[in-house]
Amino acid sequence: MTPNSLIERYQKSLNINFLGEINNQEIYLKELQSGLIGLSLIFSGSGMNIKNLNYAGAGLAIVTTPLGANGYEHLSSLSIVEPEIDKITDSIKLLLSDEKSTKEKGLSLRDETILWYNWNDISKRHISVLEKISLYNMQDEYRVHTELRPFWLQEKRVKRGKIEKTIRINL
């Protein structure tokens, strides 16, 4: 959710629209296609922010906070700024000052997103991992021992015990 102080500062701007939640898919797609920058300002919580995929798919440059970038940190075209109003507005002003460069950044982000988040490629990588697992033989039994630790546990935002899972596949 966009902070009220940011909305108040820019609500009269001709080139910035604060849309809030849009439930109509047709309107949502129209607004995405007409934009230049997508804001993904997350100040608390966890998980991957799906709106980043929508913005990137539309070829928008994205300004986000470190929490908004969770799961997308490797995308080099993402503008990650500290969650401070002045730093956010400076980042937006910089992008608005050079529309051509900002459009190129958005298109680059779209290409990176397609590379990393294409389900066909994700499936191929997953199959490759499963094939490697199947090569590991231990007394006529295949064993996979993994530690399931979501990133929010790794970041110590939530304190929980270690979770382990063993999968045994008898052939």
C-alpha positions as CSV (number, residue, x, y, z in Angstrom):
1,M,0.0,0.0,0.0
2,T,1.3,3.4,-0.9
3,P,1.9,5.7,2.1
4,N,-0.5,8.6,2.5
5,S,2.4,11.1,2.7
6,L,3.4,10.0,-0.9
7,I,-0.1,10.2,-2.2
8,E,-0.6,13.7,-0.7
9,R,2.6,14.9,-2.1
10,Y,1.8,13.8,-5.7
11,Q,-1.9,13.5,-6.0
12,K,-2.1,16.7,-8.1
13,S,0.6,15.6,-10.4
14,L,-0.6,15.1,-14.0
15,N,1.7,12.1,-14.7
16,I,1.2,10.1,-11.5
17,N,-2.0,8.1,-10.9
18,F,-2.8,6.4,-7.6
19,L,-5.3,3.7,-8.6
20,G,-5.6,1.6,-5.5
21,E,-7.2,-1.9,-6.0
22,I,-8.5,-2.6,-9.5
23,N,-10.9,-5.5,-9.8
24,N,-11.7,-5.2,-13.5
25,Q,-9.1,-7.1,-15.5
26,E,-9.7,-5.1,-18.7
27,I,-9.2,-1.8,-16.8
28,Y,-6.1,-3.2,-15.0
29,L,-4.5,-4.2,-18.3
30,K,-5.3,-0.8,-19.9
31,E,-3.7,1.0,-17.0
32,L,-0.6,-1.2,-17.0
33,Q,-0.1,-0.6,-20.7
34,S,-0.4,3.1,-20.4
35,G,2.1,3.4,-17.5
36,L,5.9,4.0,-17.4
37,I,6.7,3.0,-13.8
38,G,5.1,0.5,-11.4
39,L,5.5,1.1,-7.6
40,S,5.8,-1.9,-5.4
41,L,6.2,-0.2,-2.0
42,I,6.1,-2.9,0.6
43,F,6.9,-1.9,4.2
44,S,6.0,-5.0,6.1
45,G,5.2,-8.7,5.5
46,S,6.7,-11.5,3.5
47,G,6.4,-13.5,0.4
48,M,6.9,-12.7,-3.3
49,N,5.0,-9.7,-4.6
50,I,3.1,-10.9,-7.6
51,K,2.4,-7.3,-8.9
52,N,6.1,-7.2,-9.8
53,L,5.5,-9.9,-12.4
54,N,2.5,-7.9,-13.7
55,Y,4.5,-4.7,-13.9
56,A,7.5,-6.4,-15.5
57,G,5.3,-8.3,-18.0
58,A,3.8,-4.9,-19.1
59,G,7.4,-3.6,-19.6
60,L,7.2,-1.1,-16.7
61,A,10.3,0.1,-14.8
62,I,9.7,-0.9,-11.1
63,V,10.5,1.1,-8.0
64,T,10.3,-1.1,-4.9
65,T,11.5,-1.4,-1.4
66,P,13.8,-4.3,-0.2
67,L,10.7,-6.2,1.1
68,G,8.9,-5.6,-2.2
69,A,11.9,-7.1,-4.0
70,N,11.8,-10.4,-2.0
71,G,12.4,-13.2,-4.6
72,Y,13.3,-10.7,-7.3
73,E,16.7,-9.5,-6.0
74,H,18.6,-11.0,-9.0
75,L,16.7,-8.8,-11.5
76,S,19.3,-6.2,-12.3
77,S,16.8,-3.7,-13.8
78,L,14.8,-3.5,-10.6
79,S,15.1,-0.1,-8.7
80,I,15.4,-1.1,-5.1
81,V,15.2,1.9,-2.7
82,E,15.2,2.2,1.0
83,P,11.7,2.6,2.5
84,E,12.0,6.4,3.0
85,I,9.7,8.9,1.3
86,D,12.5,11.1,0.0
87,K,14.5,8.2,-1.4
88,I,11.4,6.8,-3.1
89,T,10.5,10.2,-4.6
90,D,14.1,10.8,-5.8
91,S,14.0,7.4,-7.6
92,I,10.7,8.2,-9.2
93,K,12.0,11.7,-10.3
94,L,15.1,10.1,-11.8
95,L,13.1,7.7,-13.9
96,L,10.7,10.4,-15.0
97,S,13.5,12.7,-16.0
98,D,14.5,10.3,-18.9
99,E,11.5,8.6,-20.4
100,K,13.5,6.8,-23.1
101,S,15.9,5.3,-20.6
102,T,13.1,4.3,-18.3
103,K,11.2,2.5,-21.1
104,E,14.4,0.6,-22.0
105,K,14.8,-0.3,-18.3
106,G,11.2,-1.6,-18.3
107,L,11.8,-3.7,-21.4
108,S,15.0,-5.1,-20.0
109,L,13.1,-6.0,-16.8
110,R,10.5,-7.7,-18.9
111,D,13.1,-9.8,-20.7
112,E,14.8,-10.7,-17.4
113,T,11.5,-11.7,-15.9
114,I,10.7,-13.9,-18.9
115,L,14.1,-15.6,-18.5
116,W,13.7,-16.3,-14.8
117,Y,9.9,-16.8,-14.4
118,N,8.9,-18.7,-17.5
119,W,7.0,-21.8,-16.3
120,N,8.3,-23.9,-19.2
121,D,11.9,-23.2,-18.2
122,I,11.1,-23.6,-14.5
123,S,9.7,-27.1,-15.2
124,K,12.8,-28.1,-17.2
125,R,15.1,-27.0,-14.3
126,H,12.9,-28.9,-11.9
127,I,13.1,-32.1,-14.0
128,S,16.9,-31.7,-14.2
129,V,17.0,-31.6,-10.4
130,L,14.8,-34.7,-10.1
131,E,17.0,-36.5,-12.7
132,K,20.1,-35.7,-10.6
133,I,18.3,-37.0,-7.5
134,S,17.5,-40.3,-9.1
135,L,21.2,-40.9,-9.8
136,Y,21.9,-40.9,-6.0
137,N,21.5,-44.6,-5.0
138,M,21.8,-45.8,-1.4
139,Q,21.1,-49.5,-0.7
140,D,18.4,-50.0,-3.3
141,E,16.7,-46.9,-2.0
142,Y,16.9,-43.4,-3.2
143,R,16.9,-40.8,-0.5
144,V,16.6,-37.0,-0.6
145,H,17.3,-35.1,2.5
146,T,16.4,-31.4,2.3
147,E,16.0,-28.6,4.7
148,L,12.8,-26.7,4.0
149,R,13.5,-23.1,5.1
150,P,11.4,-20.4,3.4
151,F,13.4,-17.2,2.9
152,W,11.5,-15.4,5.7
153,L,12.8,-18.0,8.1
154,Q,16.3,-17.6,6.7
155,E,16.0,-13.8,7.2
156,K,15.1,-14.5,10.9
157,R,11.9,-12.4,10.6
158,V,10.0,-15.3,12.1
159,K,11.5,-17.6,14.7
160,R,10.7,-21.3,14.3
161,G,12.4,-24.6,14.7
162,K,14.3,-26.4,12.0
163,I,12.0,-28.3,9.6
164,E,13.4,-31.4,7.9
165,K,11.9,-33.7,5.4
166,T,13.1,-37.0,4.1
167,I,11.7,-38.5,0.9
168,R,12.2,-42.1,0.2
169,I,11.6,-43.6,-3.2
170,N,11.7,-47.4,-3.5
171,L,12.3,-48.7,-7.0
